[in-house]
Amino acid sequence: MADTVADSAQAPAAVRHAEETMGTVFSLDVRGGEPAAVRAALDEVVAGLHRVDEVFSTYREDSQVSRLQRGELTVGECDPEVAEVLELAAEAERLSDGWFSTSYQGRLDPTGIVKGWAVERAARRLAEVPGVCGVNLNGGGDVQLLGRPGRQRPWRVGVSDPLRPGGLAAVISAAGTDELSVATSGTAERGTHIVDPRTGRSAVTDLVAVTVVAPRLTWADCWATAAFAMGSREGLEWLESLPDVEALLITAGDEVRCTGGLATRLG
């Protein structure tokens, strides 16, 4: 639900790649660095994304998460990343007072945190390549931005308008920071898929989309999901209470509500 915009004038060399996995498309854009080294890191990152799908997919009967759910594995017998993700999810559940959860009606489903975590991890690996000045990794509309695409030029992300296909609800700028993410949860792309963890059923609220802007995509993705399940009033109040978080909420009635500091990120 987001498109990334960057002025190409006088930009450092760009290496771009698109990869299908985890049921979506990952778009990778790396600026600067020696191209061969960047491509080697891209190959590593892409392999890592496919591995995440193999380990965490709830649709694969042989994934570690599926086997964990069936009691065929313990967390200790899984890849270390499984324990890492489950610990992060437990923290997200605590901070959201249960509005974000990886357990629905007794079933383990870490889907709501895995993609954001995987995108952030991949982006940070690419940023480690010597000479790289900017990384933009978009996983199905959720974006992690690091550095900048060129000298004195920030990354910019267009947030799709859920009520006007092809239109933009806002443009988010990463000016003034080397680390920013944009995550959207809503019904425009995938219909009613967000679960209310308190009922185990689809969340029915007055919202059609919540976009969260924060330094780390792991958390931004979780907070967007939790706020959507809360609804516009409670969701906005809760998002306002989180440090370094801004948000844009759009209701089914075409009302736009945002946190107090969002204006500093528009552009």
C-alpha positions in Angstrom: 0.0 0.0 0.0 3.0 2.3 -0.4 5.1 3.4 -3.3 8.7 4.7 -3.0 9.7 7.9 -4.8 13.3 9.0 -5.3 14.7 11.8 -7.5 17.2 10.1 -9.9 19.2 13.2 -10.7 22.9 12.8 -9.7 22.0 9.7 -7.7 24.6 7.1 -6.7 24.6 3.9 -8.6 21.5 1.9 -7.9 21.1 -1.9 -7.8 17.5 -3.0 -7.8 15.8 -6.4 -7.6 12.3 -7.8 -7.2 11.6 -11.2 -5.6 8.4 -13.1 -5.1 8.1 -15.0 -1.8 6.0 -15.1 1.3 2.9 -14.6 -0.9 4.0 -11.1 -1.9 6.7 -9.2 -3.9 9.8 -7.7 -2.2 11.4 -4.8 -4.0 15.0 -4.0 -3.1 16.7 -0.8 -4.0 20.3 -0.2 -2.9 22.3 3.0 -3.5 26.1 3.2 -3.6 28.6 0.5 -2.9 30.5 -1.7 -5.3 28.0 -3.3 -7.6 29.4 -6.8 -7.3 29.5 -6.7 -3.5 25.9 -5.3 -3.4 24.7 -8.1 -5.7 26.4 -10.7 -3.5 24.6 -9.3 -0.5 21.3 -9.2 -2.5 21.7 -12.9 -3.2 22.2 -13.6 0.5 19.2 -11.5 1.5 16.9 -13.0 -1.1 17.9 -16.5 0.0 17.2 -15.4 3.6 13.7 -14.2 2.7 12.9 -17.6 1.1 14.3 -19.3 4.2 11.9 -17.1 6.4 9.0 -18.4 4.3 10.2 -22.0 4.7 10.5 -21.6 8.5 7.5 -19.4 9.3 4.8 -20.1 6.7 1.5 -21.2 8.3 0.5 -22.6 4.8 3.4 -25.1 4.6 2.7 -28.3 6.5 6.5 -28.9 6.8 7.4 -25.4 8.1 8.9 -25.2 11.6 6.0 -23.0 12.7 3.4 -25.6 11.5 5.3 -28.4 13.2 5.7 -26.3 16.4 1.9 -25.7 16.3 1.3 -29.5 16.0 3.7 -30.2 18.9 6.2 -32.0 16.7 9.0 -29.5 17.6 9.9 -27.4 20.6 11.0 -23.8 20.2 14.5 -24.9 21.2 14.5 -27.4 18.3 13.6 -24.7 15.8 16.0 -22.3 14.1 17.1 -19.5 16.5 15.1 -17.0 14.5 11.8 -18.6 15.7 12.6 -17.9 19.4 13.7 -14.3 18.4 10.4 -13.6 16.5 8.2 -15.1 19.3 10.0 -13.0 21.9 9.4 -9.8 19.8 5.8 -10.8 19.4 5.4 -11.3 23.1 6.8 -7.8 23.6 4.4 -6.4 21.0 1.5 -8.1 22.7 2.5 -6.6 26.1 2.9 -3.1 24.7 -0.4 -3.2 22.9 -2.3 -4.7 25.8 -3.1 -7.7 23.8 -4.4 -6.0 20.7 -1.5 -7.5 18.8 -1.2 -11.3 19.2 0.3 -14.3 17.5 -2.2 -16.7 19.0 -5.8 -17.0 17.8 -8.2 -19.5 19.2 -5.2 -21.6 20.4 -3.3 -21.5 17.1 0.1 -20.0 16.6 0.3 -17.5 13.8 3.2 -15.1 13.8 2.3 -13.8 10.3 1.6 -10.3 11.7 5.2 -9.7 12.8 7.3 -12.0 10.5 7.2 -9.9 7.3 8.1 -6.6 9.0 10.9 -8.3 10.9 12.2 -10.0 7.8 12.2 -6.8 5.8 14.0 -4.8 8.5 16.6 -7.5 9.0 17.3 -7.8 5.2 17.6 -4.0 4.9 20.1 -3.8 7.7 22.2 -6.5 6.1 22.3 -4.6 2.8 23.2 -1.4 4.6 26.4 -3.1 6.0 27.9 -3.4 2.5 30.8 -0.9 2.3 30.0 2.2 0.4 26.2 1.8 0.5 24.6 5.1 1.3 20.9 4.1 1.1 18.6 1.1 1.3 14.9 0.9 0.4 13.3 -2.5 1.0 9.5 -2.7 0.2 7.8 -5.9 1.3 4.3 -6.0 -0.1 3.8 -2.3 0.7 5.6 -2.1 4.0 8.9 -0.3 3.7 12.1 0.0 5.6 14.3 2.9 4.6 18.0 3.3 5.7 20.3 6.2 4.8 19.4 8.2 1.7 19.3 7.7 -2.0 21.6 10.6 -2.8 23.4 13.5 -1.3 21.0 15.8 0.6 18.0 13.8 -0.8 15.7 11.8 1.4 13.7 8.7 0.5 10.0 9.5 0.1 7.1 7.0 0.3 3.7 7.5 -1.2 0.8 6.0 0.9 -2.0 4.7 -1.2 -5.5 6.1 -0.7 -7.7 3.1 0.2 -10.8 4.8 -1.0 -9.5 6.2 -4.2 -7.6 3.5 -6.2 -4.5 5.0 -7.8 -4.5 8.0 -5.6 -2.2 8.9 -2.7 -3.4 9.7 0.8 0.0 11.2 1.8 3.7 11.3 1.0 6.1 10.4 3.8 9.6 11.9 3.8 12.6 10.4 5.6 14.3 13.8 5.7 16.4 14.3 8.8 16.7 10.7 9.7 18.8 7.7 8.6 16.2 5.2 9.7 12.5 5.2 8.9 9.8 2.7 8.1 6.2 2.9 6.8 3.7 0.1 7.4 0.0 0.0 6.5 -2.8 -2.3 7.7 -6.2 -2.2 6.1 -8.8 -3.8 4.0 -8.2 -2.3 0.6 -5.7 -4.9 -0.7 -6.6 -8.1 1.1 -10.1 -7.5 2.4 -11.1 -8.3 6.0 -8.1 -10.3 7.1 -7.1 -8.6 10.4 -8.1 -10.6 13.4 -9.5 -9.1 16.6 -7.4 -11.2 19.1 -10.1 -10.8 21.8 -12.7 -12.6 19.7 -10.6 -14.6 17.3 -12.7 -13.3 14.5 -12.2 -10.6 11.8 -11.8 -7.1 13.3 -14.8 -5.0 12.5 -14.0 -1.3 13.1 -14.7 2.1 11.5 -11.3 2.0 9.8 -10.2 1.1 6.3 -6.5 1.8 6.8 -3.9 2.6 9.4 -0.4 3.7 8.3 2.3 3.9 10.9 5.6 5.7 10.6 8.4 4.6 12.9 12.2 3.9 12.9 11.8 0.1 12.8 9.5 -1.8 10.5 9.3 -4.7 13.0 7.3 -2.5 15.3 5.6 -0.3 12.8 4.0 -3.4 11.2 2.7 -4.6 14.6 1.4 -1.2 15.7 -0.5 -0.7 12.4 -2.2 -4.1 12.9 -3.0 -3.5 16.6 -4.4 0.0 16.0 -6.6 -1.2 13.2 -8.2 -3.8 15.5 -8.7 -1.1 18.2 -10.7 1.3 15.9 -10.0 5.0 15.1 -10.6 6.6 18.6 -8.7 4.1 20.8 -6.2 3.3 18.1 -5.2 7.0 17.6 -5.0 7.6 21.4 -2.7 4.6 21.8 -0.5 5.5 18.9 -0.1 9.0 20.3 1.3 7.4 23.5 4.1 5.5 21.7 7.5 7.2 21.4 8.9 8.0 17.9 5.7 6.9 16.3 3.4 8.8 13.9 0.3 7.6 12.1 -2.4 8.3 9.6 -5.8 6.7 10.1 -8.5 6.7 7.4 -12.1 5.7 8.3 -14.8 4.1 6.1 -16.5 7.5 6.2 -13.5 9.1 4.6 -12.3 10.9 7.7 -8.6 11.3 8.0 -7.1 11.3 11.5 -3.4 11.6 12.4 -1.1 11.9 15.3 0.1 15.3 16.3 3.6 15.0 14.9 2.8 13.4 11.5 3.1 16.8 9.7 6.8 16.8 10.3 7.0 13.6 8.2 4.9 14.8 5.3 6.6 15.8 2.1 
